[in-house]
């Protein structure tokens, strides 16, 4: 029996081709669509994370704005911030210390109309200038962001020797 021209050989070749072509085509289609689906899912996941981070940051800034507005309307804050009294009220001092002791707040700074630092209430996260330093604290070079009626100064990039 000659295998070169036999029907068995033809059937074998035809069977191999018939089974290999669908597997290859399905593999290529699977690779193409899986790659696209994976890219789309990763893009949506990143977008979701960015949206969640933006919402958390917005909520944090909004809470700080509300905190500032509440403190600004507290009786005695004007006298405390303008240094009209040499010895500030213990009630105002205690309130400011409680408000500044949030773990994610460095402290509370009071400025005059010209932007000069008047008083500092350090929080538990405070370090370096302007809380404990002999160097002056300048705000002219800090970026300013306006949120409602509140101006947010900073953040200032870290410098060598400052945390």
C-alpha positions as CSV (number, residue, x, y, z in Angstrom):
1,X,0.0,0.0,0.0
2,X,1.4,3.4,-1.0
3,X,0.9,6.0,1.6
4,X,1.7,9.0,-0.6
5,X,-1.5,8.7,-2.6
6,X,-3.7,6.9,-0.2
7,X,-7.0,8.0,1.0
8,X,-5.8,7.6,4.6
9,X,-3.1,10.2,4.1
10,X,-5.5,12.6,2.4
11,X,-8.0,12.1,5.2
12,X,-5.3,12.7,7.8
13,X,-4.1,15.9,6.2
14,X,-7.7,17.1,5.7
15,X,-8.5,16.3,9.4
16,X,-5.4,18.1,10.7
17,X,-6.2,21.2,8.6
18,X,-9.9,21.1,9.5
19,X,-9.1,20.9,13.2
20,X,-6.2,23.4,13.2
21,X,-7.8,26.3,11.3
22,X,-10.7,26.7,13.7
23,X,-8.4,26.5,16.8
24,X,-6.0,29.1,15.3
25,X,-8.8,31.4,14.3
26,X,-10.5,31.1,17.7
27,X,-7.2,31.7,19.4
28,X,-6.5,34.8,17.3
29,X,-10.0,36.2,17.9
30,X,-9.7,35.4,21.6
31,X,-6.4,37.2,21.9
32,X,-7.7,40.3,20.0
33,X,-10.9,40.6,22.0
34,X,-9.4,39.8,25.3
35,X,-6.7,42.4,24.8
36,X,-9.3,45.1,24.0
37,X,-11.6,44.0,26.9
38,X,-8.6,44.1,29.3
39,X,-7.6,47.6,28.2
40,X,-11.2,48.8,28.6
41,X,-11.5,47.3,32.0
42,X,-8.2,48.8,33.2
43,X,-9.1,52.2,31.8
44,X,-12.5,52.1,33.6
45,X,-10.8,51.0,36.8
46,X,-8.3,53.8,36.7
47,X,-11.0,56.2,35.9
48,X,-13.0,55.0,38.9
49,X,-10.0,55.4,41.2
50,X,-9.3,58.9,39.9
51,X,-13.0,59.9,40.4
52,X,-13.0,58.4,43.9
53,X,-9.7,60.2,44.8
54,X,-11.1,63.5,43.4
55,X,-14.3,63.1,45.5
56,X,-12.3,62.3,48.7
57,X,-10.0,65.3,48.1
58,X,-13.0,67.5,47.4
59,X,-14.8,66.4,50.6
60,X,-11.6,67.0,52.6
61,X,-11.2,70.5,51.2
62,X,-14.9,71.3,51.7
63,X,-14.7,70.1,55.4
64,X,-11.6,72.3,56.0
65,X,-13.5,75.3,54.3
66,X,-16.4,74.7,56.6
67,X,-14.1,74.5,59.6
68,X,-12.4,77.8,58.7
69,X,-15.8,79.5,58.2
70,X,-17.0,78.2,61.5
71,X,-13.9,79.4,63.3
72,X,-14.0,82.8,61.6
73,X,-17.5,83.4,63.0
74,X,-16.6,82.4,66.6
75,X,-16.7,85.2,69.1
76,X,-13.3,86.4,70.1
77,X,-11.5,85.2,67.0
78,X,-11.1,88.8,65.7
79,X,-9.3,89.8,68.9
80,X,-7.2,86.7,68.9
81,X,-6.1,87.1,65.3
82,X,-5.4,90.8,65.4
83,X,-3.4,90.6,68.6
84,X,-5.5,93.3,70.2
85,X,-5.1,91.5,73.5
86,X,-1.7,90.6,74.8
87,X,-3.1,87.6,76.6
88,X,-5.7,85.8,74.4
89,X,-8.9,84.3,75.9
90,X,-8.3,80.8,77.2
91,X,-11.6,79.7,75.7
92,X,-10.5,80.8,72.2
93,X,-7.1,79.3,72.7
94,X,-8.5,75.9,73.8
95,X,-11.0,75.9,70.9
96,X,-8.2,76.6,68.4
97,X,-6.0,73.9,69.9
98,X,-8.8,71.3,69.7
99,X,-9.5,72.3,66.1
100,X,-5.8,72.2,65.1
101,X,-5.2,68.8,66.6
102,X,-6.8,66.9,63.7
103,X,-4.3,64.3,62.5
104,X,-4.4,65.6,58.9
105,X,-4.1,69.3,59.8
106,X,-0.7,70.9,60.5
107,X,-2.1,73.9,62.4
108,X,-3.9,77.2,62.1
109,X,-2.2,80.3,60.9
110,X,-3.5,83.9,61.3
111,X,-2.5,86.6,58.9
112,X,-3.0,90.4,58.8
113,X,-4.5,92.2,55.9
114,X,-1.1,92.5,54.2
115,X,-0.5,88.8,54.4
116,X,2.0,88.9,57.3
117,X,1.8,86.0,59.8
118,X,0.4,87.2,63.1
119,X,-0.3,84.0,65.2
120,X,0.3,80.3,64.9
121,X,-1.6,77.4,66.5
122,X,0.4,74.2,65.9
123,X,-1.4,70.9,65.5
124,X,-0.1,67.4,66.2
125,X,1.2,67.1,62.7
126,X,3.1,70.4,62.7
127,X,6.8,70.5,62.0
128,X,9.3,73.1,60.9
129,X,8.4,76.6,59.8
130,X,6.3,78.5,60.6
131,X,5.5,76.5,63.8
132,X,9.1,76.1,65.2
133,X,11.6,78.2,63.4
134,X,13.5,81.4,63.6
135,X,13.1,82.0,59.9
136,X,10.3,84.2,58.6
137,X,7.3,82.5,56.9
138,X,6.6,84.0,53.5
139,X,3.4,83.2,51.5
140,X,4.1,85.3,48.5
141,X,5.7,82.4,46.5
142,X,3.0,79.9,47.4
143,X,0.4,79.0,44.8
144,X,-3.1,80.3,45.7
145,X,-6.4,78.4,44.9
146,X,-9.7,80.1,45.5
147,X,-12.6,78.0,46.8
148,X,-15.7,80.0,47.4
149,X,-14.7,82.9,49.6
150,X,-11.6,81.0,50.9
151,X,-8.1,81.2,49.5
152,X,-6.0,78.0,49.9
153,X,-2.3,78.6,50.0
154,X,0.1,75.9,49.0
155,X,1.1,73.2,49.2
156,X,4.8,74.2,49.3
157,X,7.3,71.6,48.1
158,X,9.5,70.2,50.8
159,X,13.0,71.8,51.1
160,X,16.2,70.3,52.5
161,X,16.0,70.4,56.3
162,X,12.2,71.0,56.4
163,X,9.6,68.2,56.6
